[in-house]
Amino acid sequence: MTLVTTTEYKHILLDEHQVPFINGTSMKVVELVTSVQAYGWSPEELHFQYPHLNMSQIHSALAYYWEHKAEIDEDMKRRFEYSEKLRLEAGESPLSKRLRKFFIGKGEAFRQINLW
């Protein structure tokens, strides 16, 4: 059984690792905030992109983020650094190697494309 902790935010709970997520979903607050930062989405656009979330859940998650910005930003940084570490450890994929081989010598336009 998963231990869940309530917060002062109606739609936000903390999982057993104290990671905030939106009640009734598996979406973490950090995932929603990443969409805002990556794409500049408004709450209305978030609702369009994530129709399983209602506007109250979205606003609650965003309010939680702004009240806990430093710790969530640190969590995002840690997640990014971990994903970069895994990417570097994995090395270049076979597809990337084939694409690189294909594009070599195809002209300056293709050399400007950074696929890896």
N, C-alpha and C positions, 0 to 999 in steps of 0.2 A: 504494500500500500504506500502511495506517495504522500509524503507530508507536505501540506500546503499551508502557508501563512497568509492571513488577510492583511490588507493595508488600509490606509485611510481613504484610498481611491476606490470608488464603488466597483469598478470593473477590473481592477488590477490585483493579482495575487502573486505571492512569491513561492517558487518551487522549493524543493528540498535543498537546492544549492543557493537559495536566496536570489534567484534570477527572476525578475518581474515578467509576468506574462498576462495576456488578456483572458479574463475569466470566460469559460465556455468555449475556449479555442486552444490550440497548441501554439499560437503566435506569441513570440516574445516581444516585449516592448522594443528591444534593440532592433529587431527585424523591421518593425514599422518605421522607426526613426531612420534606419538605413535607407529606406525608400524615400523618405522626405529629403535626406541629405543627398542622395545620389541623383534623384530626378526632380527635386524641387516641388514635389506634389503637395497640394493643399489638402485639408481634411476631406473636402468633397471628392477630389481625385483619388485619395486613398480609399474612400468608400466605393468609388467606381472600380478601382483595381482589386479591392478586397471586399466583394459584396457580402461576404459572410460576417463582416464587422458592421455594426450599426454606428451611427455618428456619435452616440454617447460613449461607446467603447473607444472609438478613435480619439475623441477629445480627452477622455480620461487617461489614455496611454500617453498622449502628448503632454498633458499636464504633469503626469508622473515624471516624464523625461525632463521637463524644465525644472522641476523641483529636485531632481537627482542627476543633473546634467554631468557633473564631473565624474561620478562613478560610472555612469552609462557610457560616456565618452571613453573612459579608460577601458571599459569592457570591450568596446568596439575596436579600440587600438590593439588590445591583446588578441582579439579574434583575428584581426587583419594580419598581425605579425605571425600568428600561428599558421594561418593559411599560406602566407608567403614562405614560411619555413617548409611546410609540406610540399608546396609547389617546387621549390628549389631542390628538395630532396628527391622528388619524383623525376626530375630531369625533363628533357624535351620529349614530348609524346611522338609516337610513330607518325601520326598525321601531320604534326608540325614539321617533322623532318622531311616528309614527302612534299609538303607545300613549299618549304624553303628550297628544296631541290628543283621544284617546278618553276618557281619564280626567279631563280638565279638566271641572269642573262635575258630576262624578258623585258628589259627596258627600265628607265628611271622611274616611271609611274609605279610599277610594281615594287621597286626597291623601297619606295616611300611607305609602303604598307607594312606595318609592324604587326605580324600575326603571332608573335611569340614573345 
